């Protein structure tokens, strides 16, 4: 069942094909990145089937809040926030290390300690500690990605020896991480929260300067306690740790196992925890908005002139049809309609065509597909039968004889295959403009 107030994922063709992370859909825009935080939630590097309402808003708004609170310590990548779920950020070269700062014996640090291990990432811990005890001082336990994309502990010496970062980069990242963590704990403490641990990610800008990227001090990247809970020795995690603990209670710890279905009451508790952290830190209520998130995201991007909000996909069966395609694209461009041409043959690569159809079926912005294929014109039929958007067949013909021989393959589509046929390429573009205008009005 679709939940209009939940953002599962996005696809906005004008912005290109996104790099889809566990939570964010990232669109590469030359010097900038458009980062859209979905409501997906992952545990142990696996995305769970059900998203959490408002989660993407909380991550984005809190990151913006914390970036502003720490910009005197280090510059960050944020440029603007056109929507509660969206950040436009400066593109940086990411350093392949996560700086984990810990101040309490919880999580994997406690599980390792309980098993008898006293060294974590080259740092030795004293004997005699109990779960949830404060560490003598905050420590940094860096991780990097393994070949199978899982977080893997590493020492600072290994990071430097393996060329992941230089010695100078490590020292600056370590200094900045501890300063950020100290600032985070100070602000959280004043608001009645304890920042237990967190992770920081860094990148380099074009000038080689260290930049804080990704997110900061969110319930996804951090563990929090409420001071009132700690004072009565009742440890509760109003963040992703609650989801991790629930998943463990179901016997799920990742490792290619099938993720469990989140019950509605657990989803609501996770949502409530994230909201409580947001409202406690910012002092502002998380305003409830019943507008479908997809609709709001698209309109905000249009209002900020980041996108036009309509799109034309041109699917052609052969590169030989490029002169015909050019007549369509030139008219579309004159009309101000963003467009993209993709060459795929329904005869030679039908699965690739199906994959494209599945991708563009998820478009948030209205689109029209113009198919360019002659002779048997299987392409138009395949697309029109499976794409949820309008399809215009605009077949190319060499001459009048070719037209008389092959026009029927475009005109005589099977039942339930609603492809419109427009012979003139300029008219196909004009028809596209009228259809899109009508779709916008509705």
Residue, then its C-alpha position, 0 to 999 in steps of 0.5 A: x500500500x502506498x503511503x503518500x506522506x512517506x518518501x520511499x525513493x525518488x527519480x527526477x529525470x531532469x537531474x539524471x539517474x541518481x546514485x542511490x545510497x541506503x538513505x539518500x538519492x544523490x544527483x550529480x549536477x557538475x559542481x554540486x550534488x542534489x541530496x534527497x533524503x528518503x524515509x528509508x531506514x537501514x540496519x547492519x547495512x541492509x535497507x528494511x522493507x518499510x520506511x519511517x515517516x518524517x525520517x528524511x526531513x529530520x535527517x536533513x533539518x538536523x544536519x542543517x542545524x548542526x552544520x550551522x552550529x559548527x561552521x566555525x570549526x570546519x567549513x561544510x559542503x552545504x549550499x542551500x536547502x530548497x526543501x525539508x528533504x533536500x540539500x544542495x551541496x558542494x561536490x567534494x572528493x570523499x575521503x574513504x574513512x568514517x571517523x567514529x567518535x565514542x565516549x561511552x561503552x555501548x554498541x559494538x564497542x561494548x560487545x567486543x569488550x564483553x567478549x574479552x577484547x580490550x583493543x579497538x582500532x589500536x586503542x587499548x581500553x582499561x579493565x573493569x568497565x561495565x556496559x554504558x560506562x563513560x570512557x576515560x576520554x572520547x576515542x576515535x575508532x575509524x572505519x573504512x569500507x571493505x570490498x563487500x561495502x561493509x564497515x571495517x575497523x582500521x587503525x590510523x597507522x593502517x589508514x596512512x600506510x595503505x594510502x587512504x589518507x595522509x598523516x597530515x590529513x589524519x591529524x586534521x581529521x582527528x583534531x576536527x572530529x574531537x572538536x565537533x564532538x565536544x561542541x555536539x556534547x555541549x549543545x546536547x547537554x544544554x538541551x537535556x540530551x547526551x551525545x554518546x557517539x557519532x560518525x563524521x565524514x570528510x572530503x576535499x574541495x577543488x583547492x584541497x581543503x578539508x570539508x565536512x560532508x554527508x550528515x552530522x549528529x543525526x539520529x542515523x549517524x549518532x547515538x543519544x540518551x536523554x539525560x532524564x533517562x540516564x539519571x534513573x539508569x534507564x537506557x533508551x535510544x531515541x535513534x537508529x540504535x532502537x531499530x538495531x536492537x529490535x532487529x537483533x531481537x528478531x535474530x537479524x544481524x544482516x549478512x545477506x539474511x532476509x530483513x524482517x518486516x517492521x510492525x506498525x508499532x515499531x515504526x511509530x516508536x522509531x518515528x517518535x524517537x527521531x522526532x523527539x531528538x529533532x524537537x529537543x535539539x532545535x526547540x522547534x516542533x516538527x510541523x506536520x504536512x499532509x501534502x504527498x512528499x513526492x508532490x512537495x519535493x517536485x514543486x519546491x525544486x520547480x519553485x527554486x528553478x532547479x528543474x522545469x518539472x516536465x521531461x521528454x524521453x526519446x527512445x530510439x532503436x538505432x544510431x542511424x536514426x540520429x538525423x530524425x532524432x535531431x529534428x525532434x530534440x531541436x524543437x523540444x529545446x526551442x520549446x524549453x522542454x528538457x529531454x534525453x535520447x537513449x539508443x536501445x533496440x527492442x530486438x537486440x536488447x529487449x531486457x535493457x528496454x524493459x529496465x529503462x521502462x521500469x526506471x522511468x515508470x518511477x519518474x516523479x515529474x510528468x513525462x512523454x516518451x517519443x519512440x523512434x523506430x521503423x520497420x516492425x517498430x517493436x520498440x513503440x509497442x513494447x514501450x507503450x504496453x509497459x510505460x505508465x506515461x504517454x508514448x508517441x511513435x515517430x517512425x523515420x522513413x527513408x522515402x515514400x516507398x519505405x513509408x508505404x511499406x512500414x507505416x502499418x507497424x506503427x499504426x496497427x498496435x495490438x489492443x491495450x498498447x496505446x501508442x500515438x503515431x505522429x509522422x513529422x518529428x517537429x509535430x511529435x515535439x509539439x504534441x509532447x509540449x501540449x500533453x505535458x502542459x495538460x498534465x501540469x494543469x492536472 
